[in-house]
């Protein structure tokens, strides 16, 4: 009777679903949780008690800061922050693939004791971490010292296993310990204060580098040499340097550069952004920023000679072209746009983000549309459209010379008034289109404008 009762109670006991999960499933679940939630899973069952200690991704990000900050003041104690990170790293006992560190400003309004992350970087170097992100909060950047108030320890370069490195709002000082990373494939710097020599050392000693992004960085010298035989993505959007040098033609597929950069190729004294594009033979997605500084007009900063009708070498691979800051009333801008269209036989998508400069320029009609026709361009998007005479002439030019155009999407400027919009729409409807069935779509500012 007792044995029968025991069998009955065992049969009625529900299964513990959490305890019986496969280890790979547990790891997958933990990898999707914020760090503190992952730690709390240790309370679920004995099988989960130490599972979080082996997770491959440690993210001390905004969610982490929100969890440990003062609920009322939203201030993070430096000692609390350091203590928690120390404790997590001390208990961690598995391979570590990704590490994200968001360094808070601790609610300071004035400079205070700087957090030393050297021990953490030394720990990461021993775990052979593959992906590292270090982001410094805005408060640090606003302290005396400018954009990069936080200096990254040189022991960062002991993390030899890095494949992905992302730094923001910090300083990298020149030192003998600065080198590259033999396995690095992507490098992303945002608001980083670094010398061109140091940056060239990092790039030149990272032979597998495929993606390079430099945005709003303060690169102290006037020139930067890019030597990346494996580069596929190049994004340089910085006020400095003013000169970008290529040691050899690159196999870049996607490129974004600012107009203010004067580009040299193979140490040539006459090279410019036109030649730069010619040295990107396999580029498919090109983004250019034509907004220049107030020191020189576009024609001087962009090229040392007249903009040609066609590039010396056709851009056979370019399929998408984005131009930021195109001014329809600037004859040089229009000349350059038509030059690129003529030189890109595979171009299918064109995106123009307009701006308006008041310059003394020749009439845009003088550019003409002869030989500017495109047999490949199918989709055009124009944003910040006001409906001015020069903008209407630009639309007329494009819509008449693109014989295979399927869609032209125009997005109005946010300051456009209703009366202006109505008159502009009437004019747009009347435009003769090279392909009669091409769709002309207009949307107001802020509406979905995806090509």
C-alpha positions as CSV (number, residue, x, y, z in Angstrom):
1,X,0.0,0.0,0.0
2,X,2.8,2.4,0.9
3,X,4.7,1.5,-2.3
4,X,1.5,2.2,-4.4
5,X,1.1,5.6,-2.7
6,X,4.7,6.4,-3.4
7,X,4.3,5.5,-7.1
8,X,1.2,7.6,-7.3
9,X,2.9,10.7,-5.8
10,X,5.8,10.3,-8.1
11,X,3.5,10.2,-11.1
12,X,1.7,13.3,-10.1
13,X,4.9,15.4,-9.7
14,X,5.1,17.9,-12.6
15,X,8.2,17.9,-14.8
16,X,10.7,20.7,-14.2
17,X,11.0,22.2,-17.7
18,X,13.7,24.6,-16.8
19,X,16.1,22.1,-15.2
20,X,15.9,19.7,-18.2
21,X,16.8,22.2,-20.9
22,X,19.8,21.4,-23.1
23,X,22.9,23.4,-22.4
24,X,22.8,25.0,-25.8
25,X,19.2,26.2,-25.3
26,X,20.2,27.7,-21.9
27,X,23.1,29.5,-23.5
28,X,20.9,30.8,-26.3
29,X,18.4,32.2,-23.7
30,X,21.0,33.8,-21.6
31,X,22.6,35.4,-24.6
32,X,19.3,37.3,-25.3
33,X,18.8,38.7,-21.8
34,X,20.2,41.9,-20.3
35,X,23.2,41.1,-18.0
36,X,21.4,41.4,-14.7
37,X,18.4,39.4,-15.9
38,X,20.9,36.7,-16.9
39,X,22.4,36.7,-13.4
40,X,18.9,36.4,-11.9
41,X,18.3,33.1,-13.7
42,X,20.6,31.5,-11.2
43,X,17.5,31.3,-8.9
44,X,15.5,29.1,-11.4
45,X,17.0,25.8,-10.5
46,X,20.3,24.1,-9.5
47,X,21.1,23.5,-13.2
48,X,20.9,27.3,-13.8
49,X,22.8,28.4,-10.8
50,X,26.1,28.8,-12.5
51,X,25.0,28.8,-16.1
52,X,25.3,32.6,-16.5
53,X,29.0,32.5,-15.6
54,X,29.8,31.0,-18.9
55,X,27.8,33.3,-21.2
56,X,29.8,34.4,-24.2
57,X,28.6,38.0,-24.3
58,X,29.0,40.5,-21.5
59,X,27.2,43.8,-22.1
60,X,27.7,46.5,-19.5
61,X,25.4,48.8,-21.6
62,X,22.6,51.3,-20.9
63,X,20.3,48.6,-19.5
64,X,23.1,47.7,-17.0
65,X,23.6,51.3,-16.1
66,X,19.9,51.9,-15.6
67,X,19.8,48.8,-13.3
68,X,22.5,50.0,-10.9
69,X,21.9,53.7,-11.0
70,X,20.1,55.7,-8.3
71,X,16.4,55.5,-9.0
72,X,15.8,59.2,-8.2
73,X,18.9,60.9,-9.4
74,X,19.8,58.5,-12.3
75,X,23.4,58.8,-11.0
76,X,25.9,55.9,-11.2
77,X,28.4,55.5,-8.4
78,X,31.9,55.0,-9.7
79,X,32.7,52.5,-7.0
80,X,29.5,50.6,-7.4
81,X,30.1,50.4,-11.2
82,X,33.6,49.2,-10.8
83,X,32.7,46.7,-8.1
84,X,29.9,45.1,-10.2
85,X,32.1,44.8,-13.3
86,X,35.0,43.3,-11.2
87,X,32.7,40.8,-9.6
88,X,31.2,39.6,-12.9
89,X,34.6,39.2,-14.5
90,X,35.9,37.4,-11.5
91,X,33.1,34.8,-11.6
92,X,33.1,34.4,-15.4
93,X,34.6,31.1,-16.3
94,X,33.9,30.5,-20.0
95,X,35.0,31.7,-23.4
96,X,34.1,35.4,-24.0
97,X,33.2,36.4,-27.6
98,X,31.8,39.9,-27.1
99,X,32.3,42.6,-24.5
100,X,30.4,45.9,-24.4
101,X,31.5,48.6,-21.9
102,X,29.6,51.8,-21.5
103,X,31.6,54.1,-19.3
104,X,29.2,56.5,-17.4
105,X,29.9,60.1,-16.3
106,X,28.8,59.3,-12.8
107,X,26.6,62.4,-12.7
108,X,29.7,64.6,-12.4
109,X,29.6,68.2,-13.5
110,X,33.4,68.6,-12.9
111,X,36.4,66.4,-13.5
112,X,36.7,63.6,-11.0
113,X,38.6,60.4,-10.5
114,X,38.9,58.5,-13.8
115,X,37.9,54.9,-14.0
116,X,40.9,52.6,-14.8
117,X,39.8,49.9,-17.1
118,X,43.3,48.5,-17.7
119,X,42.7,45.4,-15.5
120,X,39.5,44.6,-17.5
121,X,41.3,44.9,-20.8
122,X,44.1,42.6,-19.5
123,X,41.4,40.1,-18.5
124,X,39.9,40.3,-22.0
125,X,43.3,39.8,-23.6
126,X,43.5,36.4,-21.8
127,X,40.0,35.4,-22.9
128,X,40.8,36.1,-26.6
129,X,37.7,38.3,-26.9
130,X,36.6,38.8,-30.5
131,X,34.3,41.8,-30.3
132,X,35.0,44.8,-28.1
133,X,32.9,48.0,-27.8
134,X,33.9,50.9,-25.5
135,X,31.6,53.8,-25.4
136,X,32.1,56.9,-23.2
137,X,29.1,58.8,-22.0
138,X,28.6,62.4,-23.2
139,X,29.4,63.8,-19.8
140,X,33.0,62.7,-20.1
141,X,33.3,64.3,-23.6
142,X,32.2,67.6,-22.2
143,X,34.9,67.7,-19.5
144,X,38.0,69.8,-20.2
145,X,40.0,68.1,-22.9
146,X,37.4,68.2,-25.6
147,X,35.8,65.5,-27.6
148,X,37.8,62.7,-26.3
149,X,38.2,63.3,-22.5
150,X,38.7,59.6,-21.7
151,X,42.1,58.1,-22.6
152,X,42.0,54.4,-23.7
153,X,44.8,52.4,-22.0
154,X,47.5,51.1,-24.4
155,X,46.9,47.5,-23.1
156,X,43.9,47.5,-25.5
157,X,46.4,46.4,-28.1
158,X,47.2,43.3,-26.2
159,X,43.8,41.9,-27.2
160,X,45.3,40.1,-30.1
161,X,42.1,38.0,-30.9
162,X,39.9,41.0,-31.7
163,X,37.9,40.8,-34.9
164,X,35.6,43.8,-34.3
165,X,36.6,47.0,-32.4
166,X,34.3,49.9,-31.8
167,X,35.3,53.0,-29.8
168,X,33.5,56.3,-29.2
169,X,34.2,59.6,-27.5
170,X,37.7,58.8,-26.3
171,X,41.4,59.4,-26.9
172,X,44.1,57.1,-28.3
173,X,47.5,58.4,-27.4
174,X,50.5,57.6,-29.5
175,X,52.8,55.1,-27.9
176,X,55.2,52.2,-28.7
177,X,52.5,49.8,-27.6
178,X,50.1,50.9,-30.3
179,X,49.9,48.3,-33.1
180,X,47.3,46.6,-35.2
181,X,45.3,43.4,-34.8
182,X,46.1,40.4,-36.9
183,X,42.5,39.1,-37.0
184,X,40.6,42.5,-37.0
185,X,38.0,42.7,-39.8
186,X,36.0,45.8,-38.7
187,X,37.2,49.1,-37.1
188,X,34.6,51.7,-36.1
189,X,35.7,55.0,-34.5
190,X,33.2,57.7,-33.6
191,X,34.4,61.0,-32.0
192,X,37.8,59.5,-31.3
193,X,40.8,61.8,-30.9
194,X,43.8,60.2,-32.6
195,X,46.8,61.2,-34.6
196,X,47.0,60.1,-38.2
197,X,50.2,58.3,-37.6
198,X,48.6,56.2,-34.8
199,X,45.6,55.5,-37.0
200,X,47.8,54.5,-39.9
201,X,49.7,52.1,-37.7
202,X,46.5,50.4,-36.6
203,X,45.1,50.1,-40.1
204,X,48.5,49.1,-41.7
205,X,49.0,46.3,-39.1
206,X,45.5,44.9,-39.5
207,X,45.9,42.9,-42.7
208,X,42.4,41.4,-42.7
209,X,40.6,44.7,-42.2
210,X,37.4,44.8,-44.3
211,X,35.3,47.6,-42.8
212,X,36.7,51.0,-41.7
213,X,34.4,53.7,-40.4
214,X,35.7,57.1,-39.1
215,X,32.9,59.5,-38.1
216,X,33.4,62.9,-36.5
217,X,36.9,62.0,-35.4
218,X,39.5,64.6,-34.6
219,X,42.5,63.3,-36.6
220,X,45.2,65.8,-35.7
221,X,47.4,65.9,-38.9
222,X,46.3,67.1,-42.3
223,X,46.6,63.8,-44.2
224,X,45.8,60.2,-43.6
225,X,47.2,57.2,-45.6
226,X,44.8,54.3,-46.2
227,X,46.5,51.0,-46.9
228,X,43.9,48.2,-46.7
229,X,44.2,45.5,-49.3
230,X,41.1,43.7,-47.9
231,X,38.9,46.8,-47.4
232,X,35.4,46.3,-48.6
233,X,33.7,49.2,-46.8
234,X,35.2,52.7,-46.3
235,X,33.4,55.4,-44.4
236,X,35.3,58.6,-43.7
237,X,33.2,61.5,-42.4
238,X,35.5,63.7,-40.4
239,X,36.4,67.4,-40.6
240,X,40.0,66.4,-40.5
241,X,42.2,65.2,-42.1
242,X,41.8,67.4,-45.2
243,X,43.8,64.9,-47.4
244,X,43.1,61.3,-47.8
245,X,45.8,59.2,-49.5
246,X,45.5,55.8,-51.0
247,X,48.6,53.7,-51.3
248,X,47.0,51.6,-54.0
249,X,43.6,51.1,-55.7
250,X,41.2,49.5,-53.3
251,X,38.6,46.7,-53.7
252,X,36.1,48.7,-51.8
253,X,32.4,47.8,-52.5
254,X,30.8,50.5,-50.4
255,X,32.3,54.0,-49.9
256,X,31.2,57.1,-48.1
257,X,33.4,60.3,-48.1
258,X,33.0,64.0,-47.4
259,X,33.6,66.5,-50.2
260,X,36.1,68.5,-48.2
261,X,38.6,65.7,-48.4
262,X,41.3,66.3,-51.0
263,X,42.3,62.9,-52.2
264,X,45.7,61.7,-53.4
265,X,46.4,58.4,-55.1
266,X,49.8,56.9,-55.6
267,X,51.5,60.1,-54.3
268,X,50.2,62.1,-57.3
269,X,50.1,65.9,-56.8
270,X,47.1,66.3,-59.2
271,X,44.8,63.7,-57.8
272,X,41.4,64.6,-56.5
273,X,38.0,63.0,-55.7
274,X,37.4,62.3,-59.4
275,X,40.6,60.2,-59.5
276,X,39.6,58.7,-56.1
277,X,36.5,57.2,-57.7
278,X,38.5,55.8,-60.6
279,X,40.6,53.9,-58.1
280,X,37.6,52.1,-56.7
281,X,37.0,49.7,-59.6
282,X,34.5,47.4,-57.8
283,X,32.6,50.0,-55.8
284,X,28.8,49.3,-55.9
285,X,27.4,51.7,-53.3
286,X,28.9,55.2,-53.3
287,X,27.9,58.0,-50.9
288,X,29.4,61.5,-51.3
289,X,28.9,64.6,-49.2
290,X,29.2,67.8,-51.3
291,X,28.6,70.2,-48.5
292,X,31.9,72.2,-48.4
293,X,33.3,74.5,-45.8
294,X,33.1,78.3,-46.1
295,X,36.8,78.7,-46.9
296,X,36.7,77.5,-50.6
297,X,34.0,77.1,-53.2
298,X,33.2,73.6,-54.4
299,X,35.1,73.8,-57.7
300,X,38.4,74.6,-55.8
301,X,38.1,72.0,-53.0
302,X,36.8,69.3,-55.2
303,X,39.1,69.3,-58.2
304,X,42.1,71.0,-59.5
305,X,40.7,71.1,-63.1
306,X,37.4,71.4,-64.8
307,X,34.9,68.6,-64.0
308,X,35.0,66.3,-67.1
309,X,31.9,65.2,-69.0
310,X,32.9,61.6,-68.2
311,X,35.4,60.0,-65.9
312,X,38.6,58.7,-67.5
313,X,37.5,55.2,-66.3
314,X,33.9,54.0,-66.3
315,X,32.5,53.0,-62.9
316,X,31.4,49.7,-64.2
317,X,30.3,48.3,-60.8
318,X,28.5,51.2,-59.3
319,X,24.8,50.4,-58.8
320,X,23.8,53.0,-56.1
321,X,24.8,56.6,-55.8
322,X,23.9,58.9,-52.9
323,X,24.8,62.5,-52.9
324,X,24.4,64.6,-49.8
325,X,24.2,68.4,-50.0
326,X,23.6,68.7,-53.8
327,X,22.8,72.3,-54.6
328,X,20.6,72.6,-57.8
329,X,21.6,76.2,-58.3
330,X,25.3,75.4,-58.4
331,X,26.5,74.6,-61.9
332,X,29.6,72.7,-60.6
333,X,27.3,70.4,-58.5
334,X,25.1,69.7,-61.6
335,X,28.2,69.1,-63.8
336,X,29.5,66.6,-61.3
337,X,26.2,64.8,-61.0
338,X,25.8,64.4,-64.8
339,X,29.4,63.3,-65.1
340,X,28.8,60.5,-62.6
341,X,25.6,59.4,-64.4
342,X,27.4,59.3,-67.8
343,X,30.2,57.3,-66.2
344,X,28.1,54.7,-64.5
345,X,26.6,52.2,-67.0
346,X,25.3,49.9,-64.2
347,X,23.7,52.6,-62.0
348,X,20.2,51.7,-61.0
349,X,19.5,53.8,-57.9
350,X,20.1,57.5,-57.3
351,X,19.4,59.4,-54.1
352,X,19.9,63.2,-53.9
353,X,19.6,65.1,-50.6
354,X,19.3,68.7,-51.6
355,X,20.6,71.9,-50.0
356,X,20.5,75.5,-51.3
357,X,23.5,77.7,-51.4
358,X,23.3,81.3,-52.7
359,X,26.3,81.4,-55.0
360,X,27.3,83.4,-58.1
361,X,27.1,80.5,-60.6
362,X,26.4,80.1,-64.2
363,X,22.9,79.1,-65.3
364,X,22.3,75.5,-64.8
365,X,20.6,75.2,-68.3
366,X,24.1,75.7,-69.7
367,X,25.0,72.2,-68.6
368,X,22.7,70.6,-71.1
369,X,21.4,67.1,-71.1
370,X,22.9,65.8,-74.3
371,X,24.9,62.6,-73.8
372,X,23.6,62.5,-70.2
373,X,21.0,59.8,-70.8
374,X,21.1,56.7,-68.7
375,X,20.1,53.3,-69.9
376,X,20.2,51.7,-66.5
377,X,18.8,54.2,-63.9
378,X,15.5,52.9,-62.6
379,X,14.8,54.6,-59.2
380,X,15.5,58.2,-58.1
381,X,14.8,59.7,-54.7
382,X,15.1,63.4,-54.1
383,X,14.7,64.8,-50.5
384,X,14.5,68.3,-49.0
385,X,12.7,69.5,-52.2
386,X,11.3,73.1,-52.2
387,X,10.1,73.4,-55.8
388,X,12.4,76.2,-56.8
389,X,13.1,76.9,-60.5
390,X,16.6,75.2,-60.3
391,X,15.1,72.1,-58.5
392,X,12.4,71.8,-61.1
393,X,15.0,72.1,-63.9
394,X,17.0,69.3,-62.2
395,X,13.9,67.0,-62.1
396,X,13.1,67.8,-65.7
397,X,16.6,66.9,-66.7
398,X,16.6,63.6,-64.8
399,X,13.1,62.5,-65.8
400,X,13.8,63.2,-69.5
401,X,17.2,61.5,-69.8
402,X,16.6,58.3,-67.8
403,X,15.0,56.2,-70.4
404,X,14.4,53.2,-68.1
405,X,13.2,55.1,-65.1
406,X,10.5,53.3,-63.2
407,X,10.1,55.5,-60.1
408,X,11.0,59.0,-59.1
409,X,10.2,59.7,-55.4
410,X,10.2,63.3,-54.3
411,X,10.1,64.3,-50.6
412,X,9.2,67.8,-49.8
413,X,11.1,70.1,-47.5
414,X,9.6,70.6,-44.0
415,X,9.4,74.3,-44.4
416,X,7.4,74.2,-47.7
417,X,4.0,75.9,-47.5
418,X,0.7,74.5,-48.8
419,X,0.5,77.0,-51.6
420,X,4.0,76.3,-52.8
421,X,3.3,72.6,-52.7
422,X,0.1,72.8,-54.8
423,X,1.9,74.9,-57.5
424,X,4.9,72.5,-57.5
425,X,2.7,69.4,-57.9
426,X,0.9,70.9,-60.9
427,X,4.3,71.5,-62.6
428,X,5.5,68.0,-61.8
429,X,2.5,66.4,-63.3
430,X,3.0,68.3,-66.6
431,X,6.6,67.1,-67.0
432,X,7.2,64.9,-70.0
433,X,8.8,61.6,-69.0
434,X,11.2,59.6,-71.2
435,X,9.4,56.3,-70.2
436,X,5.7,57.2,-70.3
437,X,4.8,54.7,-67.5
438,X,7.4,56.0,-65.0
439,X,5.8,56.6,-61.6
440,X,6.2,60.1,-60.1
441,X,5.6,60.0,-56.3
442,X,5.5,62.9,-54.0
443,X,5.3,62.7,-50.2
444,X,5.5,65.3,-47.5
445,X,8.4,65.7,-45.1
446,X,8.5,63.0,-42.5
447,X,6.5,60.4,-44.5
448,X,8.0,57.1,-45.5
449,X,10.4,57.7,-48.3
450,X,12.1,54.4,-48.8
451,X,13.1,53.6,-52.3
